[in-house]
């Protein structure tokens, strides 16, 4: 299987404008994400897909690969789908541009679900990790996911799911990590499907798959670092790098 990683990166961001170009321990967030993704060695190619001349220059100036989006897009998946329309590739991994701590082992586990006879049934997969702090579980910036017994996603939400009405039940809370793996055709089909009502309400793009009856396989991973959604996240990431 030919496997590529595409990193969608737009300059504008509601909660943290220009976050991709924010400096994290001497390097920009987007370059750290590109660098760490390429360093995993699990992809045939790694590329940034952006609508920003500034981000494009940052990647290419440092010797990386980047392409400019030709159209406006509602989501990162829409953006990378444009880039793969004319590519000969089997599996496309969407690595969010604000994940500078991308690591090899979780990506290997994610790609493994596409292998073998059972893997042929998987069209879309993603990562999740256990949330342990109640303040994080309540935080709408942490997208939560519930799964069935086979680890297919049941729902994604910024709200607390499951809601602990019975405090004696030992519920596990998972945070969705915004790294997706698609079969190429599943990704292209995603872009031809209109934004769904739940996706529009929650601003969580993978709800479009669930609302259209497409299962999403979830893979549990250990801690992957900090996603840079706010200036506070950047400070947390800086402290993590100092350790």
C-alpha positions, 0 to 999 in steps of 0.5 A: 500500500502506498501511504502518504501524510498530508498536513492541512494548514490554514493561516486563519484560526478563530481561537488562535489566529496565525497559530501555525506560524507561532514559534515553539522553542525556536521553530514554527508550529507548522514546521515542527508538525511537518518535521515530526511527521516526516521523522516517523518514517512510516510514509512514502511522502509528507506534504503540507496543503495550505491556503497561505503564502506565508505557510507555503514559504515557511515549509518550502524555504526549509526544504519541505514539500507544500502545495497551495489549495486552489479552492476555499474549503470548510474542513481540513479533509476537504482541503487534502482531498483536493490535493489527492484527486490526481494522486496514485495513493492507497491510504491518506493520513490527515495530520493536523497542522497544530500537532507538533508532537506527532509520533511514530508508534500511534501512526503505525497502529493507525495504519495497521487497521487497514491490513488483512481481511478485516482491514479491507472493511475499514474506510476511515480510522482515527486516534483517541486517548484517555482523558483523566482530568475532569477539567479536560473532560468538561472543556469544549476544546477537547473533542470527546468520542464514544465507541462500541465494543469493536471500537467503532465511533458512536458519536463525537462531541464537545460536550461531556459524553457519556454524561455521568448521571450514575456516578457509580459507573466507572466511565472511560472518557476518550479524547479524539486526536485529530489525525485521520486515515482514509482510503483514497476513495472514501476521502474523495467521497467525503468531499462530495457529501454536503456538511451534515447538521451535527457537523455544522452544530459541533464543528467536528468534521468526522460527524459527517461520516457517522451521519452518512452511515460510514463507520470510523474505526478508533485506535487507542493510543498513549499520550501524544503531546499537545494540540495547539488550539489556544495561546495557553496550549502553546505555553503548555507545549513549550513547557513539555519541550523543556522537560 
